[in-house]
Amino acid sequence: TIYSDCEATSGAVTFVVPHYPPPPPSPDCNPPRNLEAEVLGNNNIELTWNSPLVSFSSKESWDVQFNVALAIGDGEVGAECDGSYIYTTNRKGPGLYKYDLAGTYIETIGFLGFNNIRNLAYVPTTGLSYLSLDNDHLDMFDLGDESFHGNLFLPGRARAIAYNGDLDVFYINYRSSDIMVVDRQTGDLVSSFICGSNRDYYDFAYDNWSEGGPYLWGFSRKGESSSVIVQISLPEGIETGFTYDASWLSTSGDGQAGGLCAQENIVPGTITLCGVIKDEVLFGLELGEAEWDFLLDGYNVFMDNTLLTAEPITDTIYIVPDPGTGTYNFEVSAAYADSAGDFLCESPKEG
């Protein structure tokens, strides 16, 4: 229904038809995934899970959302997005390059004493970016005020890096070395897996949106094109067999793989896999449609069908105080709300 205001003007009737934004889609009310429990040393119980799935378009023909020439193009190689800006790195000198979400260059950010940055990963919970300089530690920076926040020492050398906020870990490797899963807070090795048939990675991106995931995407220089995006299933670390040859995005036709990142709402309502072909272009490929942020209100946690959370929580981790010796059943559901915060639906329980 279109509602119109009308007014009489000299015998004629003028209709003023306002334009309203389209209503948001109704939620699918999908449940969380992969609920796991671990008994800690103090007999508290740590519950962790993954966010609900989002329906995605076919990965056989990804839409190109943007493909723009790099502003500097001399040593410009790594890539990351913090949801507000895209950053690229300078492997030949100091600093980073800052772009808006449309790929327009804004400025150069200089770091005194930090040269030849290869890659970076952004951690939303801390607001810090973790910089890889091809060595055995990550340098922590707040890119807003360019302040240094220390080092995270690693169990091995790192060039490729991606952050998994569901488990609070990094995935790191150097070219074709084993891919290490590293605790963000301590730098300790959690686990590792070998590179598959595709290797010589320059960067990774973590994807917990795609159906069947979570996945780790690697940008590989192995093969004829030297710019192949590889899908790796998690937590096993096994290549799924799906690859995407990004060489056709190169202006020279033979560009090399650089940085990679995955982020929602770079283009509103979508998930974007963004990356750099070294010294040539900054690109964005559509993985699929994103959930509207306001719809997922949080999670409800249950023990033996009793609700433990008075209000939905936004974290994907929950600590249950020591319940005493016994056997317990835990479940988690997702709660959805509209833009006004009013309840829409609750998903089936996972657990």
Disulfide bonds with the S-S distance in Angstrom:
Cys29-Cys345 2.07
Cys261-Cys274 1.90
